[in-house]
């Protein structure tokens, strides 16, 4: 899903990368959230953040 919600990225923007994943707090499970930061992968202005998130159980 394409969205502009940075809450699915790491809290500290300093550690944002082209793709990030989140595991459940209980440890490795059977699925992870995977988010691609499209501004890092494509020539999209940094002040208009766009993300593609796969396999999430959270709503952006």
ChimeraX attribute file (.defattr): number of C-alpha atoms within 10 A of each C-alpha:
attribute: neighborCount
match mode: 1-to-1
recipient: residues
	/A:1	11
	/A:2	13
	/A:3	12
	/A:4	13
	/A:5	14
	/A:6	15
	/A:7	10
	/A:8	22
	/A:9	22
	/A:10	15
	/A:11	10
	/A:12	7
	/A:13	9
	/A:14	7
	/A:15	9
	/A:16	14
	/A:17	16
	/A:18	13
	/A:19	16
	/A:20	17
	/A:21	15
	/A:22	16
	/A:23	13
	/A:24	11
	/A:25	7
	/A:26	6
	/A:27	8
	/A:28	10
	/A:29	9
	/A:30	7
	/A:31	12
	/A:32	16
	/A:33	17
	/A:34	17
	/A:35	24
	/A:36	21
	/A:37	20
	/A:38	19
	/A:39	17
	/A:40	17
	/A:41	11
	/A:42	9
	/A:43	8
	/A:44	12
	/A:45	11
	/A:46	10
	/A:47	7
	/A:48	8
	/A:49	15
	/A:50	19
	/A:51	21
	/A:52	16
	/A:53	22
	/A:54	14
	/A:55	11
	/A:56	16
	/A:57	9
	/A:58	9
	/A:59	8
	/A:60	13
